[in-house]
Each structure stands twice: as C-alpha cells, then as structure tokens.
Amino acid sequence: FVAARENVVFRVQAPDGRRYALRIHRAGYHDLAELLAEHAWTTALSNAGIPTPRPVPTLAGEPYAQIGWPGGDGGLRHVGLIDWIDGVPLTDAIAQRQADPVSVLEAIGAVIAGMHAQAVVWTMPPGFRRPLLDADGLIGEQPWWGSFWDLPEFDAAQARARGGGARGSGVEGVARQNRRRHGELGPKMGVAAPVMSA
C-alpha cells in the first residue's frame, strides 16, 4: 500500500522483478474517457523522452479493469496498472539534504520545459478530454478541487486577491499585465493544463 488520496495506490512487484503502480480510481472523479486521455498523454510524454510511467494493459488487452467496491456506494471502480518510477517527494529530499535545492529545481525546470516542448507539437487524439487547470478550473466559481476559500486559513486579503474586482487586480489583472508584457499565447499554448492524478 502506498497512498489513498485521489486514488488508492499499491506498489506491485512481478515475479521478474519489475514494479508497477496499481491504481484503484475514485468513483466520480475521472470517467473512463478522461482516464484513457491520461494514458494517451503519458504515453506521448514517455515517447518524447519525459520520465513518465507507461500504462500496462490487462491480460485481456484492455487499458482498465472494473471491480466492485465494498461499502459506500457499491459502484464500480476503474483499476489500472502503470510502470513504477522511483522517486522521493521533493520536500523529503530537501529536508533530508539528499539533494541541493538548486539542482533539484533545475531538474524540475528541465522536465517542465520538455513537457512544454512535447505539448506544443502534439496533436491530441480524438475524444481527448481532461479537466482544465485554467483560471476558472483553479479559482473560478466551481474550481476542480473545491472551494478552497471556505477554508478557515483563507483570509480577507486572499479573498480580495481572488476576487479581482478592481481593474488590474486578481488573476485576470495579472493575465492582462502578462499579455501586455509578453504578448498573447499561441493557439496551442493556452494557460490550461490537463489534470493528472497519482
């Protein structure tokens, strides 16, 4: 057992020593079309040399299996297998001084640049659908991860910054300033990013 957050995740080791992540996806979080889109994108990233886990089909050749889930709603869950990639959470690596923070951030920047380069030239397959993490998806009236402004830690100054009521304030104001400074983004380079989940 590894984690129970967006998904329940287990690390699985095959008899030949290869390791995988077995993910039991949360009901109602991503539908099958969104999960298949994640497979398409992570495969494309891997093909472009980005260290990304590749999906492993079921014995029947399907991308996901479905299982009943005891308790709760009694509904079905999608279960998928992907290659395991070793790693250490960034905060742990820095806290334990396993790596120099500057070199870690440079490596992260290189991966992000590689993902950007792949996304600019990649044509999404038909039916590709993922939630967007654009301004609406992050801080709009119905953000993907819920209304964070209801948390007690969210203070009045943060609420004003989120609102962007005055011209030039909030996310839209920052976006306008950036467009003036850097120009408009190209047609394939929007500010939205697909949501991937562990």
C-alpha positions, 0 to 999 in steps of 0.5 A: 500500500502506498497512498489513498488520496485521489486514488488508492495506490499499491506498489506491485512487484512481478515475479521478474522483478519489475514494479508497477503502480496499481491504481484503484480510481475514485468513483466520480472523479475521472470517467473512463474517457478522461482516464484513457486521455491520461494514458494517451498523454503519458504515453506521448510524454514517455515517447518524447523522452519525459520520465513518465510511467507507461500504462500496462494493459490487462491480460485481456488487452484492455487499458482498465479493469472494473471491480466492485467496491465494498461499502459506500456506494457499491459502484464500480471502480476503474483499476489500472496498472502503470510502470513504477518510477522511483522517486522521493517527494521533493520536500523529503529530499530537501529536508533530508539534504539528499539533494541541493535545492538548486539542482533539484529545481533545475531538474524540475525546470528541465522536465517542465520545459520538455513537457512544454516542448512535447505539448506544443507539437502534439496533436491530441487524439480524438475524444481527448478530454481532461479537466482544465487547470485554467483560471476558472478550473483553479479559482473560478466559481466551481474550481476542480478541487473545491472551494478552497476559500471556505477554508478557515486559513483563507483570509480577507486579503486572499479573498480580495486577491481572488476576487479581482474586482478592481481593474488590474487586480486578481488573476485576470489583472495579472493575465492582462499585465502578462499579455501586455508584457509578453504578448498573447499565447499561441493557439496551442499554448493556452494557460490550461493544463490537463489534470493528472492524478497519482 
